[in-house]
């Protein structure tokens, strides 16, 4: 086996490390539970860390890029990255992740850097976690715990906080460890301390009690998230009833999704050069050049090896993408490996689609940050992604072309109608403008003559005013005479 040492450095344009740390100082992993007692809370000071990864497949460039991304994740969490090590193996070691012999070498690197934490680029089993901590004598966390901690820092809404907590508890449950004798202490019956008459019996160990409390909390969170999911489904249902198409902005974390939303809608959402700056979805209304209204939703960013706990917990949020009419997939054109970003995002989208038992919507690929990408990198992307739209959300280049492409790909209302509405039906005319697609409009002595495309519900409402039509027609499909076809 061979080994490569890499010093992972943050990419240009990041916030100053000291400034970021002062804003997002991590006091401990957010898996800490205030209502669970005598459990090892794994209190961490993510300040001085050494990174370690296992390169099992792909190129050396991909392995180093993964570790560099881990460094950015660690810095986002408020830590100071001191060193990065990559171990070449066919598979991670089942006992220690990097191999028993390499643990000693890692320990020397940790001592030399005076680090207090080791972060592994992968998800560790409870056994791997315990072995590494016992031998390295410092705290060890994995990529999943780090991402969960960042999500906990950035969640703002009640829904987002509940989803993050559920993901944290799912991760924590198999990793609970007690303190010494706490594992074997048992309480039987109702007597205090399990002593005396009524106190003798198998009872349950303290760690079993903690697990039971965590499972109860998880059940409560699932119920709360389910209730909030119903609210979102109601909102989506209202939009569908109003026949307003929806566009979901998806992409890798820090690809510029929020900046793009601001460019398209003047939404004014938080834009930050940091990973996972957006966790709570933001929906804004926009309009095509021909007057069709549609909604744009900014969703949570994806990342390589996104923890399954998060995909499960954020399912209700990610449904915004699954149920949209169009996906605007934003890619960071300045990233050294944009193809890997595209593959990672599509992998998560496929998993979401499988959960929904439905095919994902049509995708429009948008290469962002063209102002920061080199000419050679852009030329390669134009060759490999000929259908993509190239934009810069920073300076607005290409945004008008993106608006035109969105308008072209949005679904058109199903039926074309020819109407004559009396002037007393001003509300219906306004609704046609809001929810339909106006093809022609003329004011006559008898009323407003409108030719438009509409959905089934609006078509039913305007059917009595169809030229040559009748309200007695079957409303399941507008008649040809009313449709003007």
Buried (B, 14 or more C-beta within 10 A) or exposed (E): EEBBEBEBEBBEEBBEBEEBBEEBBBEEBBBBBEEBEBBEBBEBBBBBBBBBBBBEEEEEEBBBBBBBBBBBBBBBBBBBBBBBBBBEBEEBBEBBBBBEEBBEBBBEBBEEBEBBBBBBBBBBBEEBBBBBBEBBEBBBBBBBBBBBBBBBBBBEEEBBBBBBBBBBBBBBBEBBBBEEEBBEBBBBBEBEEBEEEEBEEEBBBBBBBBBEBBEEBBEEBBEBBEEBBEEBEEEBEEBBEBBBBBBBBBBBBBBBBBBBBBBBBEBEBBBBBBBBBBBBBBBBEBEBEEEBBBBBBBBBBBBBBBBBBBBBBBBBBBBBBBBBBBBBBBBBBBBBBBEBBBEBBBEBBEBBBEBBEEEBBEBBBBBBBBBBBEEEBBEBBEEEBEEBBBBBBBEEEBBEEBBEBBBEBBBEBBBBBBBBBEEEBEEBBEBBBBBBBBBEBEEEEEBBBBBBBBBBEBBBBBBBBBBEBEEEBEBEEBBEBBBBE
